[in-house]
């Protein structure tokens, strides 16, 4: 879902049903926030959200126990969950 000029994905339906998703790439959009459902992806190993307008990541991101790679360069993120 990168390079799509996405501004908001909070209404993205079915994200929590992607239980086998291993890689999520949201880089090069205009996202300001991410939905809490991101934390409901138990198999997620790689998460990329570089070049957005994010000021924070959802607290549920702390639930991603399988996560090995997290990239969020060139955002406004002040803290990680």
N, C-alpha and C positions, 0 to 999 in steps of 0.2 A: 504494500500500500504506500510505497514511497513515491516521491515526486508527483503528488496529485493535488497539491495546494489545499489539502484538507485543513479545515479550521476547527471542526468539532466531530468527535466520534462517540460522544456520550450516548447517543441514541442507536448505536450499532447493535442490532439484534443478533442474538445467538453467540456472542463472543464467549460466554461462559460454557457453551457446549463444545468448544474446540479443545477438549481435554487432552488430545494427543498432539496439539500444536507444539513444535519444538523451536521454531524461529519466527519472530515477529519483527518486521521492519517497517517503521513508521517515519523514517528519516526524510528530510527535505520536504516538509509540509509547513503549515502555519498553526500547528496545534498549540493551544494555550494550556490545556489540561488533558488528563487521561482518565478514563472511567475506572471506578473501583473494581470492575469485573476483570481487570488485568490480573489481579491476584488470584483469580479462579482458574488459572491455566497451570495445572500441576506438572505438566511435562515440559513447560517452557524452559529452554536452555540458553537461548540467545535472544536478546532484546535490544533493538537499535532505534533510537529516537533522536539522532543528531539533527542539527539545523532546523529546529522548531522554535517556538516561543514559550516553552514550558517554564513555569516558575517553580513547580514542585512535582513530585511523583506521588501517586496515590499511596496511602498507608498500606493498602492491601499488597503492594509490591513486596513487602517484607515476608509474605507467605510463599514466595516463589523459591522453594527449597532446591529445585533442580537447576536454577539459573546459574550459568557459568560465565556468560558474557553479557555485560550491560554497558551500552555506549549511549551517552547523552550529551556529547560535546556541542558547543555553540547554542546553548539555551540559557535560561536565567535561573536554573535550579540552585536553590540555596541549601537544601539538605536532602539526604537520601533516607528512605524508610528503613 
